[in-house]
Amino acid sequence: MSRSFHSVGRPSRQSGLSLIELMISIVLGLLIAGAAVSMFLSFSRTYTASESLSRIPGKRAHLV
């Protein structure tokens, strides 16, 4: 009657992530990715608007 080491001594320790920890980390990662995409789109719109405003005086300069 031999027993394995884990059943005789202290209870074996679980390694790895639980399902809840994995789900929380996925949600946090998605929130961070969403914030990064939102900031990129905001900066892109701002750049486009400032670029178009800076070209307006140049378009009318040849009319004078």
Secondary structure, 3 states (H helix, E strand, C coil): CCCCHHHHCCCCCCCCCCHHHHHHHHHHHHHHHHHHHHHHHHHHHHHHHHHHHHHHHHHHHCCC
